[in-house]
Amino acid sequence: MTWPIESLLPHTGGMILLDAVIEAEGERVACRRTVRPGGLFEDADGNLPAWCGVELMAQCVAAWSGWQAKREQRPVRLGFLLGTRRYQCDVDAFAAGSELVIEAVRCFHDDEGMAMFACRIDAPGAHAEARLTVFSPPDPDAFLASTVQGQDA
């Protein structure tokens, strides 16, 4: 089953950096992004800086979570990127016009919403990889309320 990327992510408008989910299964998802001039993060030449790869990976993880939620007829819920380990990219920027394939594979998860994903980005002449630690609390509203209350103390 496929859904529009906008229905899988808790992002809106220009903050949605992915074009589509191209494959999804139990512990893995692959998404697509064509680098286009004029995007939110592209430089004057239309290239996407390599540091944006971390956000592409995080949105790929979010798309996997949204896909799982839709498949199970649950609402898509908010998640948080807690950390990135060993982000390595062999280019300074993803070239304008290139099609990126972003993949995330869940390696670990617990019942409280913590998970780790092995991620990669492949494009002609470019490769990036990292491990992302993410957190999606069972009740994001209660989690955010408790976090805000903790800051007021």
VMD Tcl script that draws the C-alpha trace (Angstrom):
set ca {
  {0.00 0.00 0.00}
  {1.30 3.48 -0.81}
  {0.30 6.86 0.55}
  {1.35 10.39 -0.46}
  {4.45 11.45 1.45}
  {2.52 14.39 2.96}
  {0.21 11.95 4.75}
  {3.11 10.04 6.33}
  {5.10 12.91 7.83}
  {4.25 15.33 10.64}
  {5.87 18.06 8.47}
  {4.12 20.53 6.17}
  {4.89 22.59 3.09}
  {8.51 23.27 2.22}
  {9.77 21.33 5.23}
  {8.85 18.07 3.50}
  {12.14 17.22 1.83}
  {11.20 13.82 0.40}
  {9.27 13.24 -2.83}
  {7.89 9.75 -2.18}
  {8.22 6.39 -0.48}
  {9.37 3.95 -3.15}
  {9.51 0.79 -1.02}
  {8.35 -0.10 2.48}
  {8.31 -3.33 4.43}
  {8.57 -4.58 8.00}
  {11.82 -2.98 9.18}
  {12.89 -1.05 6.06}
  {11.84 1.91 3.95}
  {13.32 3.56 0.87}
  {12.38 7.07 -0.22}
  {13.19 9.28 -3.19}
  {14.23 12.91 -3.54}
  {15.17 14.69 -6.73}
  {17.46 17.65 -6.03}
  {15.85 20.71 -7.61}
  {17.02 24.32 -7.77}
  {14.91 26.70 -5.72}
  {14.32 24.36 -2.81}
  {14.51 25.48 0.79}
  {18.12 24.32 1.32}
  {19.59 24.26 -2.20}
  {22.46 26.64 -2.92}
  {22.61 29.16 -5.79}
  {23.65 26.37 -8.20}
  {20.75 24.15 -7.14}
  {22.92 21.72 -5.19}
  {21.76 20.33 -1.84}
  {24.47 20.63 0.86}
  {25.62 17.26 2.23}
  {24.68 18.28 5.78}
  {21.02 18.11 4.70}
  {21.52 14.36 4.41}
  {20.85 13.94 8.13}
  {17.42 15.57 7.76}
  {16.66 13.44 4.68}
  {17.49 10.35 6.73}
  {15.37 11.55 9.66}
  {12.41 12.18 7.35}
  {12.89 8.73 5.83}
  {12.62 7.25 9.34}
  {9.52 9.39 9.94}
  {8.05 8.12 6.65}
  {8.62 4.53 7.83}
  {6.84 5.33 11.10}
  {3.98 7.02 9.25}
  {3.72 4.09 6.83}
  {3.51 1.67 9.79}
  {0.84 3.83 11.44}
  {-1.27 4.07 8.27}
  {-0.94 0.34 7.67}
  {-2.16 -0.35 11.21}
  {-4.87 2.35 10.96}
  {-3.31 4.48 13.70}
  {-2.67 8.23 13.56}
  {0.76 9.41 12.42}
  {2.58 10.65 15.49}
  {5.39 13.05 16.23}
  {8.94 11.80 16.66}
  {12.26 13.32 17.69}
  {15.76 12.89 16.30}
  {17.93 12.37 19.37}
  {21.28 11.81 17.77}
  {23.32 10.90 14.73}
  {26.31 8.61 14.81}
  {29.05 8.59 12.22}
  {27.43 10.65 9.48}
  {29.75 10.27 6.52}
  {29.18 11.66 3.06}
  {31.63 11.41 0.19}
  {30.51 14.68 -1.46}
  {30.13 18.27 -0.23}
  {26.73 18.57 -1.92}
  {24.22 16.41 -3.78}
  {24.18 17.69 -7.36}
  {21.19 19.50 -8.84}
  {19.07 17.11 -10.88}
  {20.34 13.98 -9.14}
  {17.89 11.45 -7.79}
  {18.65 10.43 -4.23}
  {17.50 7.14 -2.77}
  {17.31 7.37 1.00}
  {17.02 4.11 2.94}
  {16.39 3.45 6.64}
  {16.49 0.04 8.32}
  {15.37 -0.34 11.93}
  {18.10 -2.05 13.97}
  {16.72 -1.64 17.49}
  {13.55 -0.53 19.23}
  {11.94 -0.68 22.65}
  {8.39 -0.44 23.92}
  {8.85 3.15 25.11}
  {9.42 4.55 21.59}
  {13.22 4.59 21.37}
  {14.75 3.19 18.16}
  {17.93 3.14 16.10}
  {18.04 3.09 12.30}
  {20.90 2.40 9.89}
  {20.48 4.93 7.09}
  {22.06 5.57 3.74}
  {21.72 7.87 0.77}
  {22.77 6.76 -2.68}
  {22.89 8.80 -5.87}
  {25.07 8.77 -8.97}
  {28.53 9.68 -7.68}
  {27.41 10.18 -4.08}
  {26.98 8.05 -0.96}
  {26.21 8.94 2.66}
  {25.49 6.85 5.72}
  {24.78 7.21 9.43}
  {22.96 5.66 12.37}
  {20.09 7.71 13.77}
  {18.65 7.40 17.25}
  {15.02 8.49 17.38}
  {12.27 8.71 19.97}
  {8.54 8.59 19.32}
  {6.69 8.60 22.65}
  {3.40 6.70 22.82}
  {1.63 9.97 23.73}
  {3.57 12.90 22.22}
  {1.21 15.55 23.66}
  {1.69 14.29 27.23}
  {5.45 14.02 26.65}
  {5.69 17.59 25.36}
  {3.50 18.89 28.22}
  {5.71 17.18 30.81}
  {8.84 18.56 29.12}
  {7.47 22.12 29.17}
  {6.41 21.75 32.82}
  {9.91 20.49 33.68}
  {11.42 23.65 32.17}
  {9.17 25.86 34.28}
  {10.44 24.31 37.50}
}
mol new
graphics top color blue
foreach p $ca { graphics top sphere $p radius 0.5 }
foreach p [lrange $ca 0 end-1] q [lrange $ca 1 end] { graphics top cylinder $p $q radius 0.2 }
display resetview
